[in-house]
Amino acid sequence: MIERGTARGSISLQVKNGIFWVKLAQDPRGADLVAAFKEARDGRLLAGPMPTIVDMLDYNGSIDWWAVGAIRDMTPWERQRRREDENRPTLARCAYISRDTLLAPVIKIICDLFGRSRHRQFRDAEQAVLWVLQPEVPPPGQAMLDED
């Protein structure tokens, strides 16, 4: 498990049962978000597209768009999407657990930034787990476009 943060807020990252879990608490600093993801990438915890759940139930901070962009830039499959055909298949699902109804517009922006993943908000972890574990990669020779 990777943990970064201060008394103001924190982030923890771990892989559990094939799911990449991101837990945000309070208002973590953007620098802590980026440092945690860099450590996960360098340590091969985040080696490629995988089902992801972002637990935001204890989050009450602001969105650091610089940090979001930096995290996107360190994910090779997202860099590849920007350089190649925009109609490539979706590679993974990312669920956000939050009861905040104002998160929906933020997720729409994140969908544009992280276009190789499908994104959706949930109110509870059980439904999020069921959804992220559904397969996205089509069998060889079949195209699948994300129409969300």
Secondary structure as GFF3:
##gff-version 3
##sequence-region A 1 148
A	DSSP	beta_strand	2	6	.	.	.	ID=ss1
A	DSSP	beta_strand	9	16	.	.	.	ID=ss2
A	DSSP	beta_strand	19	26	.	.	.	ID=ss3
A	DSSP	alpha_helix	30	42	.	.	.	ID=ss4
A	DSSP	beta_strand	52	59	.	.	.	ID=ss5
A	DSSP	alpha_helix	65	73	.	.	.	ID=ss6
A	DSSP	alpha_helix	76	83	.	.	.	ID=ss7
A	DSSP	beta_strand	92	97	.	.	.	ID=ss8
A	DSSP	alpha_helix	103	113	.	.	.	ID=ss9
A	DSSP	beta_strand	117	122	.	.	.	ID=ss10
A	DSSP	alpha_helix	125	132	.	.	.	ID=ss11
###
